[in-house]
Amino acid sequence: MKRVAIIGSTGSIGKNTLEVIKELGDYEVYALISGNNIPLLLRQAQEFNPEYVGSVFSDNEKRLNELVKNRWKTLIGIEGCNELAISEEVDILVIASKGTLTFEPLIKALRCGKRVATANKETIVAYAPILKSILPAIQGELIPIDSEHSGIYQSLLGAERSNISKIILPASGGPFYKRESFEGISPEEALEHPNWKMGSKVTIDSATLMNKGFEVIEASVLFGLSSDEIEVVIHPQSIVHGMVLYKDGSVISQLSKPDMRIPIRFALTAPEHRGSAFDPLDISEVKTLTFYKVDENKFPLLSLAYYALKEGGTLPAVLAASDEVAVNAFLEGKIGFIRLMDIVIEVTQSHSPVKEPEIKDIIEAEEWAIFRSKELIG
Ligand SMILES: NC(=O)c1ccc[n+]([C@@H]2O[C@H](COP(=O)([O-])OP(=O)(O)OC[C@H]3O[C@@H](n4cnc5c(N)ncnc54)[C@H](OP(=O)(O)O)[C@@H]3O)[C@@H](O)[C@H]2O)c1
C-alpha cells in the first residue's frame, strides 16, 4: 500500500485523484487537506477514512475541530502541510491546490526524497528562478499532473538531454481561438471549455492562453529547458498532450482522451502505466488531428509569459499574481475579457524584476502585483 496525502482534495484535481485512488486499490489516503470547503472535506473523510484532515487556511482551525469531533486528527495551515511533507508515513504528496501557498511543502517533501505529484502551476511559475536552482540537486521525484507536462514527461523517459531539440506543448485554443473579436465576452462563455472540465480559474486562463503561457514557464522549470526550446501549437482536439522533437528528427508524443484522471494515475504509478482507463481512446475514431501556429496578436498573454520567462527573476511571480486578480475581477463581472488581458500586460511590463530573488522578494513582488492590479481594476 502506498500512502497518499492530498493538498487541495476538494478541488477538481483533488476529486479526480480520489477517484483514481479508489480505482487503483493499492493506494491509501493518509491525509486530506481542503481550502474552505469543509463540508466536502468531511464527506471525503467519511468515504476514505484518512489519518488526518485539514485545511490550508489557519482560520478554519476552530470550525474544523468542532466539526471533526475527534473522529480524525487535524492539521492546519501550511505548517500542517509541512508536517505531511516530512512525515515518514506519507509516500506520495499530491499538490492539487491552487495559489502559491504550497512552495514550502513542495520543497520539504522533495528534500525528504518523496514523490510529489503536482498539478499546481502557480507555485512553479512564481518560484521558477528558485526552483530552477534547487531542483537539479534535489533527491525526490517531481512528477507533473498537468496533462501537457505529463505527456512530455512520458515522451522524455529514457532520453539523453543532449539529444532533445525542443518540446512542443499543444494548446486546445480554448473557446475563442476562431473568434474574430473578443468584445463582449461574458464569464459564462469563457467558462465553456470545449474539451476539458476544470476549475474556473484554469478555464479562464485557457481562454486567454495565459494557461499555456504558465505551462511554458512550468515546462522550463520541470525539464530544465530555455524558452527557445519550448514551442506552443494550437491542437483543438486535445488528443496529443505533449511532444518531444529529438535532434534525429523523431517526434515522440503521448496521446489519450482529455481526461485528467490519466495523468493523475500516471503521476501515482510512474514509470508504470497501471490501472484501467475509464474510457479508453479508440484511435480509429479519431478522424483528424490538426495543429496550427498561435496568433500571438490575438493571445498576447502567451508572448507575455515568454517575456517573463526570458527576463526571469520576480517577473513570473508578478505575471501569475496579476492574472489571479484580473481573472477574479472578470469572473465577478467587474472587468471585461479584453481589460483582463490588458491589466496583466500593464502590471507585468511595469515591474522592475529582482534578478536573483529570495523567497521574500517573490512574496513582495506578488503583493505589489496584487495591489497594482486591484488599483487598475478600480
Ligand atoms: N482542473 C484541471 O483539470 C487542471 C489541469 C491542469 C492543472 N491544473 C492546476 O491544478 C491546480 C488546481 O486546479 P483545480 O482546477 O483543481 O482548482 P479548483 O477546482 O479551484 O480547486 C482548488 C483547490 O485548492 C483549494 N484552494 C483554494 N484557494 C486556495 C489557496 N489560496 N491556496 C491553497 N489552496 C486553495 C480549494 O479548496 P476549497 O475548494 O476547499 O476552498 C481546492 O481544494 C491549479 O494550479 C490548476 O492550474 C488544473
The ligand as an SDF file (V2000), in Angstrom:
LIG
                    3D

 48 52  0  0  0  0  0  0  0  0999 V2000
   -8.5780   21.2400  -13.1600 N   0  0  0  0  0  0  0  0  0  0  0  0
   -7.7500   20.7880  -14.0760 C   0  0  0  0  0  0  0  0  0  0  0  0
   -8.1140   19.9940  -14.9280 O   0  0  0  0  0  0  0  0  0  0  0  0
   -6.3090   21.2450  -14.0570 C   0  0  0  0  0  0  0  0  0  0  0  0
   -5.4720   20.8170  -15.0800 C   0  0  0  0  0  0  0  0  0  0  0  0
   -4.1360   21.1550  -15.0260 C   0  0  0  0  0  0  0  0  0  0  0  0
   -3.6390   21.9050  -13.9700 C   0  0  0  0  0  0  0  0  0  0  0  0
   -4.4850   22.3400  -13.0070 N   0  0  0  0  0  0  0  0  0  0  0  0
   -3.9390   23.1250  -11.9040 C   0  0  0  0  0  0  0  0  0  0  0  0
   -4.2100   22.4320  -10.6890 O   0  0  0  0  0  0  0  0  0  0  0  0
   -4.4440   23.3620   -9.6200 C   0  0  0  0  0  0  0  0  0  0  0  0
   -5.8290   23.1030   -9.0360 C   0  0  0  0  0  0  0  0  0  0  0  0
   -6.7810   23.3200  -10.0740 O   0  0  0  0  0  0  0  0  0  0  0  0
   -8.3130   22.9200   -9.9020 P   0  0  0  0  0  0  0  0  0  0  0  0
   -8.9200   23.1410  -11.2190 O   0  0  0  0  0  0  0  0  0  0  0  0
   -8.4320   21.5850   -9.2410 O   0  0  0  0  0  0  0  0  0  0  0  0
   -8.7980   24.0750   -8.9140 O   0  0  0  0  0  0  0  0  0  0  0  0
  -10.1170   24.1410   -8.0290 P   0  0  0  0  0  0  0  0  0  0  0  0
  -11.1400   23.1770   -8.5150 O   0  0  0  0  0  0  0  0  0  0  0  0
  -10.4650   25.5680   -7.8980 O   0  0  0  0  0  0  0  0  0  0  0  0
   -9.6060   23.5830   -6.6010 O   0  0  0  0  0  0  0  0  0  0  0  0
   -8.6080   24.2490   -5.8810 C   0  0  0  0  0  0  0  0  0  0  0  0
   -8.2860   23.5440   -4.5870 C   0  0  0  0  0  0  0  0  0  0  0  0
   -7.3790   24.3820   -3.8550 O   0  0  0  0  0  0  0  0  0  0  0  0
   -8.0380   24.8800   -2.6560 C   0  0  0  0  0  0  0  0  0  0  0  0
   -7.7190   26.3150   -2.5780 N   0  0  0  0  0  0  0  0  0  0  0  0
   -8.4980   27.3880   -2.8720 C   0  0  0  0  0  0  0  0  0  0  0  0
   -7.8140   28.5320   -2.7000 N   0  0  0  0  0  0  0  0  0  0  0  0
   -6.5830   28.1670   -2.2640 C   0  0  0  0  0  0  0  0  0  0  0  0
   -5.4130   28.8980   -1.9050 C   0  0  0  0  0  0  0  0  0  0  0  0
   -5.3570   30.2300   -1.9630 N   0  0  0  0  0  0  0  0  0  0  0  0
   -4.3110   28.2060   -1.5000 N   0  0  0  0  0  0  0  0  0  0  0  0
   -4.3250   26.8490   -1.4510 C   0  0  0  0  0  0  0  0  0  0  0  0
   -5.4110   26.1080   -1.7860 N   0  0  0  0  0  0  0  0  0  0  0  0
   -6.5130   26.7570   -2.1900 C   0  0  0  0  0  0  0  0  0  0  0  0
   -9.5170   24.6230   -2.8680 C   0  0  0  0  0  0  0  0  0  0  0  0
  -10.1280   24.4690   -1.6000 O   0  0  0  0  0  0  0  0  0  0  0  0
  -11.7050   24.6790   -1.3290 P   0  0  0  0  0  0  0  0  0  0  0  0
  -12.4270   24.3410   -2.5900 O   0  0  0  0  0  0  0  0  0  0  0  0
  -11.9450   23.7110   -0.1960 O   0  0  0  0  0  0  0  0  0  0  0  0
  -11.8620   26.1030   -0.8940 O   0  0  0  0  0  0  0  0  0  0  0  0
   -9.4910   23.3210   -3.6750 C   0  0  0  0  0  0  0  0  0  0  0  0
   -9.2370   22.2240   -2.8430 O   0  0  0  0  0  0  0  0  0  0  0  0
   -4.2790   24.7520  -10.2350 C   0  0  0  0  0  0  0  0  0  0  0  0
   -2.9430   25.1580  -10.0610 O   0  0  0  0  0  0  0  0  0  0  0  0
   -4.5400   24.4980  -11.7310 C   0  0  0  0  0  0  0  0  0  0  0  0
   -3.8960   25.4450  -12.5550 O   0  0  0  0  0  0  0  0  0  0  0  0
   -5.8000   22.0130  -13.0180 C   0  0  0  0  0  0  0  0  0  0  0  0
  1  2  1  0
  2  3  2  0
  2  4  1  0
  4  5  1  0
  4 48  2  0
  5  6  2  0
  6  7  1  0
  7  8  2  0
  8  9  1  0
  8 48  1  0
  9 10  1  0
  9 46  1  0
 10 11  1  0
 11 12  1  0
 11 44  1  0
 12 13  1  0
 13 14  1  0
 14 15  2  0
 14 16  1  0
 14 17  1  0
 17 18  1  0
 18 19  2  0
 18 20  1  0
 18 21  1  0
 21 22  1  0
 22 23  1  0
 23 24  1  0
 23 42  1  0
 24 25  1  0
 25 26  1  0
 25 36  1  0
 26 27  1  0
 26 35  1  0
 27 28  2  0
 28 29  1  0
 29 30  1  0
 29 35  2  0
 30 31  1  0
 30 32  2  0
 32 33  1  0
 33 34  2  0
 34 35  1  0
 36 37  1  0
 36 42  1  0
 37 38  1  0
 38 39  2  0
 38 40  1  0
 38 41  1  0
 42 43  1  0
 44 45  1  0
 44 46  1  0
 46 47  1  0
M  CHG  2   8   1  16  -1
M  END
$$$$
